[in-house]
């Protein structure tokens, strides 16, 4: 376990999956992360090199089939710490021989956690380590779970998400096998507020595309805003909880699950990111605790 700390926040990250484990606000004496209880045994898995599921768990590249489980393999692998100080740590994943059987690309994947006052920044950096002419195809995303309710004496339905822009958008339905179905179904109608009810997630995640907003706040009735989540640069956003569980995930994605109409070619996959040899991709989400 790796610890980052300043006067306001204390953050813990595990090397397995470079997974965020704890965000503790010292002055408020509050833990913000879900406790990985029986409803869902994770806290903040990192999604790489795919986000969501593949049709038949299969994609094709240069005529050959490859198989990946939902959200890819990074969350199940041990990362190496390649840089660290009291307020920042960099975890690095490089491919091994076995990985090439399911993902035939040479990459370097860094996840950097850093603290600055009351803000936690999480950066995903992907580098194509292939030879000239070898492209890298990937998706990447976050899946942090925040416990709900957070404040003593409050209920799940006392909380809402407030987007920084008025939205007219719908959620894209998810099939039982994890694919994006035809849609969307309206969820924000000339509004920037989403009241959190456990029933929202009975049919899986809320998948949002092309939002005007780049930030969302978690607000509690009578207590105000608890944090702001900045997902600038992430074209997709997932909001999810396990059925009847006491948490909510706010998931910034550069990538999305296959649609029911997918041709399974990774080069054609919706939301896929492409890097030429030696090129670098970087995205950061920020959590500001109030």
C-alpha positions in Angstrom: 0.0 0.0 0.0 1.3 3.5 -0.9 0.4 6.6 1.0 0.1 10.2 -0.1 -0.5 12.9 2.5 -0.7 16.6 3.0 -2.4 18.8 5.6 -5.9 18.2 4.2 -6.0 14.8 2.6 -4.6 11.3 3.1 -4.8 8.9 0.1 -3.9 5.2 -0.1 -3.3 3.3 -3.4 -2.5 -0.4 -3.8 0.1 -1.7 -6.3 -2.4 -4.3 -7.5 -4.2 -2.6 -10.3 -2.7 0.7 -9.1 -6.1 0.9 -7.4 -7.1 3.8 -5.3 -8.1 2.5 -1.8 -8.9 5.5 0.4 -9.5 9.3 0.3 -9.6 10.7 3.8 -10.4 14.3 4.5 -8.6 15.2 7.7 -10.5 18.3 8.8 -13.9 16.8 8.1 -12.9 13.4 9.5 -14.6 11.8 6.5 -13.7 8.8 4.4 -15.0 9.2 0.8 -14.2 5.8 -0.7 -16.5 2.8 -0.7 -15.3 0.0 1.6 -15.3 -2.8 -1.0 -18.1 -4.6 0.8 -19.9 -7.8 -0.4 -22.1 -5.9 -2.9 -18.9 -5.1 -5.0 -15.4 -6.1 -3.9 -13.6 -3.3 -5.7 -12.9 0.4 -4.9 -11.5 2.1 -8.0 -10.4 -0.3 -10.7 -8.6 1.2 -13.7 -10.0 0.3 -17.1 -7.4 -0.6 -19.7 -6.9 -1.4 -22.6 -10.7 -1.5 -23.1 -13.6 0.2 -21.3 -16.7 -2.0 -20.8 -17.3 -5.2 -22.7 -16.5 -6.6 -26.1 -19.0 -8.4 -28.3 -18.5 -12.1 -27.5 -15.5 -10.9 -25.5 -13.6 -10.8 -28.8 -12.0 -8.2 -31.0 -10.1 -8.7 -34.3 -6.9 -7.1 -35.4 -5.2 -7.9 -38.7 -7.5 -10.8 -39.2 -6.8 -12.5 -35.9 -9.2 -12.9 -33.0 -8.2 -11.8 -29.5 -10.2 -12.2 -26.2 -10.5 -9.7 -23.4 -12.7 -9.7 -20.3 -14.8 -6.7 -19.5 -12.7 -3.6 -18.7 -9.4 -5.3 -19.7 -6.5 -6.6 -17.7 -4.8 -3.7 -16.0 -7.0 -3.9 -12.9 -5.8 -7.4 -12.2 -2.0 -6.7 -12.6 0.7 -5.6 -10.3 2.1 -2.2 -11.3 5.7 -1.1 -10.5 6.2 2.2 -8.7 8.6 4.2 -10.9 8.5 7.6 -9.1 7.3 8.6 -5.6 7.4 11.4 -3.0 5.1 12.4 -0.2 2.4 13.9 -2.4 2.8 12.0 -5.7 3.3 8.5 -7.0 3.6 7.0 -10.5 2.7 3.4 -11.2 3.8 1.8 -14.4 2.7 -1.3 -16.3 4.6 -2.8 -19.2 3.5 -5.8 -21.3 4.8 -9.3 -20.7 5.0 -12.2 -23.1 1.6 -13.6 -21.9 -0.2 -10.3 -22.5 0.7 -10.4 -26.2 -1.6 -13.4 -26.5 -4.6 -11.2 -25.7 -3.3 -7.8 -26.6 -0.6 -7.7 -29.3 0.6 -4.1 -28.8 3.7 -2.7 -27.1 2.8 0.0 -24.6 3.8 1.8 -21.5 0.9 2.7 -19.1 1.5 5.1 -16.3 -1.0 6.1 -13.6 0.0 9.1 -11.6 -1.7 10.1 -8.4 -0.9 13.5 -6.9 -2.1 15.8 -4.2 -2.3 19.6 -4.2 -4.1 21.1 -1.2 -7.6 19.7 -1.3 -7.4 18.2 -4.8 -6.5 14.7 -5.9 -5.4 14.4 -9.5 -5.3 11.1 -11.4 -3.4 11.0 -14.7 -3.5 8.2 -17.3 -0.5 8.3 -19.6 -0.2 5.8 -22.5 2.9 5.6 -24.7 3.2 3.5 -27.9 6.5 1.6 -27.5 6.1 -0.2 -30.8 8.4 0.1 -33.8 7.8 2.6 -36.6 4.6 1.9 -38.4 3.1 -0.1 -35.4 -0.1 1.6 -34.2 -1.4 1.2 -30.7 -5.2 0.9 -30.2 -6.6 1.3 -26.7 -9.2 2.7 -24.3 -8.7 3.9 -20.8 -11.0 5.0 -17.9 -11.6 5.3 -14.2 -14.1 3.6 -12.0 -13.9 5.3 -8.5 -16.6 4.3 -6.0 -17.6 6.9 -3.4 -19.5 5.7 -0.4 -23.1 6.9 -0.1 -24.3 8.2 2.2 -21.1 10.0 3.3 -22.4 12.2 6.1 -23.8 10.7 9.3 -27.6 10.8 9.6 -28.2 11.1 5.9 -29.8 8.7 3.4 -28.8 7.7 -0.1 -31.6 9.8 -1.7 -30.4 12.9 0.1 -27.7 13.1 -2.5 -27.6 14.4 -6.1 -25.2 15.1 -8.8 -25.0 18.6 -10.2 -23.4 19.1 -13.6 -21.8 22.4 -14.5 -23.9 22.8 -17.7 -27.6 22.3 -18.4 -28.0 19.0 -20.2 -30.5 17.5 -22.6 -29.3 13.9 -22.8 -30.2 10.3 -22.4 -28.6 7.2 -21.0 -27.6 4.5 -23.4 -29.1 1.2 -22.4 -26.9 -1.8 -21.7 -27.9 -5.3 -22.7 -27.5 -8.3 -20.2 -24.2 -9.2 -21.9 -22.8 -5.7 -21.4 -23.2 -4.2 -24.9 -24.6 -0.7 -25.7 -28.1 -1.0 -27.1 -29.9 1.4 -29.3 -31.1 4.5 -27.5 -30.8 6.8 -25.7 -33.5 7.1 -23.1 -33.9 10.6 -21.7 -32.4 11.1 -18.2 -31.6 14.8 -18.1 -34.2 17.1 -19.7 -33.1 20.7 -19.7 -31.6 20.1 -16.3 -28.2 19.9 -14.6 -29.3 17.8 -11.5 -29.6 14.1 -11.1 -31.1 12.9 -7.9 -29.4 9.6 -6.8 -31.8 6.8 -6.2 -30.8 3.1 -6.0 -33.4 2.2 -8.6 -31.4 4.2 -11.2 -28.9 1.4 -11.4 -31.2 -1.7 -11.4 -30.6 -2.0 -15.2 -26.8 -1.4 -15.0 -24.8 1.8 -15.4 -26.0 5.2 -16.7 -23.9 5.7 -19.8 -23.6 9.3 -21.1 -22.1 10.5 -24.3 -21.0 13.9 -25.5 -22.1 15.9 -22.4 -21.7 19.7 -22.5 -20.5 19.5 -18.9 -16.9 18.8 -17.9 -17.5 18.8 -14.1 -20.0 17.3 -11.7 -20.5 18.0 -8.0 -21.9 15.6 -5.3 -24.4 17.6 -3.2 -26.2 16.6 -0.1 -29.5 18.2 0.9 -29.0 20.6 3.7 -25.2 20.2 3.7 -24.2 21.5 0.3 -21.5 20.3 -2.0 -19.1 17.6 -0.8 -16.8 17.4 -3.8 -16.3 18.4 -7.4 -15.3 15.8 -10.0 -13.6 17.3 -13.1 -13.6 14.9 -16.1 -12.4 17.4 -18.8 -11.2 15.6 -21.8 -13.1 12.4 -21.3 -15.8 12.0 -23.9 -17.9 9.4 -22.0 -19.2 9.3 -18.5 -20.5 6.3 -16.6 -22.5 6.5 -13.3 -23.1 3.2 -11.6 -23.7 1.3 -8.4 -24.3 -2.4 -7.7 -27.9 -3.2 -7.0 -29.0 -1.7 -3.6 -25.4 -0.9 -2.7 -24.3 2.1 -0.6 -22.0 3.7 -3.1 -21.9 5.6 -6.4 -19.3 5.3 -9.1 -18.4 8.4 -11.2 -16.5 7.0 -14.2 -14.6 9.1 -16.7 -14.0 7.1 -19.9 -11.9 7.5 -23.0 -13.6 4.6 -24.6 -16.9 2.7 -24.4 -18.3 -0.9 -24.5 -19.1 -2.4 -27.9 -22.5 -1.7 -29.3 -24.8 -4.5 -30.4 -23.9 -3.5 -34.0 -20.1 -3.7 -33.5 -18.2 -5.4 -36.3 -15.6 -6.3 -33.6 -12.7 -4.8 -35.5 -10.6 -2.9 -33.0 -9.6 -0.4 -35.6 -13.3 0.5 -36.1 -14.3 0.4 -32.4 -16.3 3.4 -31.1 -14.2 5.6 -28.8 -10.9 3.8 -29.6 -7.7 5.9 -29.2 -4.9 5.4 -31.7 -1.2 6.3 -31.2 1.6 6.1 -33.7 5.0 4.8 -32.6 6.5 6.8 -29.8 3.4 9.0 -29.5 1.9 9.7 -26.0 -1.7 10.1 -24.8 -2.5 11.7 -21.5 -5.8 12.5 -19.6 -6.3 13.6 -16.0 -9.4 13.6 -13.8 -9.5 15.7 -10.6 -11.4 15.4 -7.4 -11.6 18.5 -5.2 -12.9 17.8 -1.7 -14.8 20.6 0.0 
